[in-house]
Each structure stands twice: as structure tokens, then as C-alpha cells.
């Protein structure tokens, strides 16, 4: 009986981590945060939502820029050395 409970707990921990890190988990967390703010100041709530969206957008943009930077660095570091040209015809 004890080992069955142990196996269930061991399996639930990674499943819970996956769910909490998913979009569904993030949406649930955002809903709980909005509920905890309450009905106080509507302008403050809208401003907070806007700022959270901007932070997420900027984070995504930073990730995209980092990927581009790594690609360009790799492209420039793997560029072959230019071959030297043979001498041209003599001028008369």
C-alpha cells in the first residue's frame, strides 16, 4: 500500500511541473493574480495587464534577437578564408 502511494506521488510531481509550466498553468496563475488584485482600481489593473503583456513581448523579442545573433556569429566564424587571385596580365 505504501509503495503504491509512493509511486503515485513520484509520477504526479513531473506531471504537475509540466502542467504548471504550460500555457494552461500560466493562464490559471494569471487568473488567480487578477482575482487577488480584486475590484480595487480598474485603471491599475488594466495598466498591470498591459505591462505584463509588454514584458512577455519584450522577452520573446530578446529571445529572437539572441537566436539571430548566434546564427550570425556562427555564420561569420565558419566563413572560409578568401582565396587569393592569380596575378593579372602584364600591362604594356
C-alpha positions, 0 to 999 in steps of 0.5 A: 500500500505504501509503495503504491502511494509512493509511486503515485506521488513520484509520477504526479510531481513531473506531471504537475511541473509540466502542467504548471509550466504550460500555457494552461498553468500560466493562464490559471496563475494569471487568473488567480493574480487578477482575482487577488488584485480584486475590484480595487482600481480598474485603471491599475489593473488594466495598466498591470495587464498591459505591462505584463503583456509588454514584458512577455513581448519584450522577452520573446523579442530578446529571445529572437534577437539572441537566436539571430545573433548566434546564427550570425556569429556562427555564420561569420566564424565558419566563413572560409578564408578568401582565396587569393587571385592569380596575378593579372596580365602584364600591362604594356 
